[in-house]
Amino acid sequence: MSTLRWLALWLLVPFGAMSQTDLTVKSLSKIQFADQFPGADACIQIQRAIAALPVNGGEVDARGFLGFLTCSVNPFANILMHPGESVHLYLAAGSTFTTSVQWIIPLGSVVTGGGSAPGGGRGTTLVANRATFPANTAVVSLGEFGQSEGPLIENITIDCNHVRGSIGIFSDRVEELGGVRNVSVINYKAIGIEMLDQALLPPRTGGQPENYILDELQLSGDAGSTCIRIRVGSGGQRGGGHITCTSSLVESGNLSCSAGVVTATFPANKIPNGTAIGVESGTNPHLNGLFTVTSSSSTQLQWKQPDCNGASSGAVVGAMSQNGVQLDGSDGVYDRIHCEFTVDCVLIDSEPALNGWVTRALTISGVTGQSSVKNIVHLGHAAHPEDIILTALQRCIGPVPATQQCATNVLQDDLNSVTLQESSLAWYLVGHASSGAVPALLSSSPSVNWSLPNPSLIFRNGTVFSKLGKQNDGSLTYCSDCKVAAPSACSTANPSACVCRSGGTGAFAKRLNGAWFCN
């Protein structure tokens, strides 16, 4: 090899290597690894990794942090109110971050954990420091601008750690596919998830959440708490599927009865005296029901049940949460919301449709309860009467109808003074009015008298005499070619003269005692 050719080769190799290295650095600048940065705690390290991203943001991989970690700062604090800079933060399964401050997830940013699996270190957990986290504060807040598109938290457990007045996740400004997905929220004193319109509704000091996601959620709070509170002024919520609301104070053990007092014995008991409880009594269904604790110790509970008898094993006792789901809004549709050991599923208010008297404000499909646990779907007083469609209010446990145990479910409509407990109740629908009585009240329940919005009732699909058929007694229809068989002889004393015959100009036909009458 000539000296000239060797020199050319020597000059080319370093430059080629430098060029390749330079390209690699540039491509990695959009992805930073938080555990490679210095800092007194994990969140300070994450902050510094975010600071190393380009001006428009990028990804921070914090999956190098495992085990139990502390956080003294909001990891996103330095990019709040920086529109155009968004960060996707990844956290590892098997990591628990104990925070002393609220995490505010800014516009366009996402926190993705390694799974929502409370307990056992299987997923990712963000837990409030019980000693230093501020009271009456949400652990996570979504969005910092009045209108914040896209802040999202997913695949993680939020543990409020019983801090006074604690809320799991709050937002009054999240929009456009931001929200909460595949998240467990536990041990909250006040509310699990709260989404409030505070721009169009009082106190008009905040933002306006709309078009956000609530999906695949599990909520379990302290007694007296509310699982979800939603208040939508306009725009609405896009999601709301597969939401389970339970009480965190659930104990399993054995029951015994003596002199009208039931004693429950557990390995360890945390349910305090005076708590409202729901009981699924296991092998003895006579001990099912709703009760109030009269005595509590570290291993036992007692309550009064005058008609109790026998004993039971495998019982489940849950402290009743105050509110399961509290919804206030116009167009959120919530499907498959389950309320276990929960006193109320509450629809506070809804808005009338512009071109009709029915608004599909709330759908609850298969309201869930343990056997004999009372689930109330509660319609309260409001500016407008609520519209509600309920399907399958009864919910039973077990595949065999003859032996399965069914919840005692209640629909309570304060506005119209209607309370329904029929196990077969399939639906209940209320129309809107600006004042006074509701224009429409319809239900599958035999206990409800129907009210209709119009002064006349029209049978759009009448029939003819030849097609009346053998309907059940109590059926009513309009027959376009029917007439009374013998009008002059038709009377109470001679009902056979009042039956329907063909060849007429039309009559209402009613089915009584196996015959059609047209009088």
ZIJOUR-V56312 format. One record per backbone hydrogen bond with DSSP energy under -1.0 kcal/mol. CO is the residue of the C=O (numbers start at 1). NH is the residue of the N-H. Records with the same first field share a line. If there is no record, write none. Layout:
BEGIN
CO = NH  NH
END
This chain:
BEGIN
2 = 6
3 = 7
4 = 8
5 = 9
6 = 10
7 = 11
8 = 12
9 = 13
11 = 15
12 = 16
13 = 17
14 = 18
15 = 19
16 = 20
17 = 21
18 = 22
19 = 23
20 = 24
21 = 25
22 = 26
23 = 27
24 = 28
28 = 31
30 = 59
32 = 61
33 = 36
34 = 37
41 = 45
42 = 46
43 = 47
44 = 48
45 = 49
46 = 50
47 = 51
50 = 53
54 = 57
56 = 86
58 = 88
59 = 32
60 = 90
61 = 34
62 = 65
67 = 96
69 = 98
71 = 100
74 = 77
76 = 79
79 = 82
82 = 85
86 = 58
87 = 110
88 = 60
89 = 112
90 = 62
94 = 67
95 = 125
96 = 69
97 = 127
98 = 71
99 = 129
103 = 141
105 = 143
106 = 109
109 = 152
110 = 89
111 = 154
112 = 91
115 = 124
123 = 94
124 = 157
125 = 97
126 = 159
127 = 99
129 = 133
137 = 167
139 = 103
140 = 170
141 = 105
146 = 208
148 = 175
149 = 108
151 = 179
152 = 111
153 = 181
154 = 113
155 = 115
156 = 184
157 = 126
158 = 186
159 = 128
160 = 163
163 = 166
164 = 136
166 = 190  191
167 = 139
168 = 140
169 = 194
170 = 142
171 = 196
173 = 148
174 = 210
175 = 150
178 = 213
179 = 153
180 = 215
181 = 155
183 = 218
184 = 158
185 = 220
186 = 160
187 = 162
188 = 222
190 = 226
191 = 168
192 = 169
193 = 229
194 = 171
195 = 231
198 = 206
201 = 204
207 = 198
211 = 177
212 = 238
213 = 180
214 = 240
215 = 182
217 = 244
218 = 185
219 = 246
220 = 187
221 = 248
222 = 225
225 = 323
226 = 192
227 = 193
228 = 326
229 = 195
230 = 328
231 = 197
234 = 236
236 = 211
240 = 335
241 = 216
242 = 217
243 = 338
244 = 219
245 = 340
248 = 250
249 = 319
251 = 317
253 = 315
254 = 265
255 = 312
256 = 263
258 = 261
260 = 305
261 = 258
262 = 303
263 = 256
264 = 301
265 = 254
272 = 275
275 = 293
276 = 320
277 = 291
278 = 318
279 = 289
280 = 316
281 = 284
284 = 287
285 = 288
289 = 279
291 = 277
293 = 274
295 = 302
298 = 269
299 = 266
300 = 297
301 = 264
302 = 294  295
303 = 262
305 = 308
310 = 257
312 = 255
313 = 283
315 = 253
316 = 280
317 = 251
318 = 278
321 = 343
323 = 227
324 = 228
325 = 346
326 = 230
327 = 348
328 = 232
336 = 243
338 = 245
341 = 321
343 = 376
344 = 324
345 = 378
346 = 327
349 = 329
359 = 361
362 = 389
364 = 391
370 = 373
375 = 410
376 = 345
377 = 412
378 = 347
379 = 414
391 = 366
395 = 407
397 = 405
400 = 403  404
405 = 397
406 = 372
407 = 409
410 = 377
411 = 420
412 = 379
413 = 418
418 = 413
420 = 411
422 = 425
425 = 393
427 = 444
429 = 442
440 = 431
441 = 451
442 = 429
445 = 448
451 = 441
458 = 460
463 = 480
464 = 467
465 = 468
472 = 475
475 = 511
477 = 509
478 = 463
479 = 482  507
481 = 504
482 = 506
483 = 501
486 = 490
494 = 497
495 = 498
497 = 486
498 = 518
499 = 485
501 = 483
507 = 479
509 = 477
510 = 517
511 = 474
512 = 515
515 = 512
516 = 500
517 = 510
END
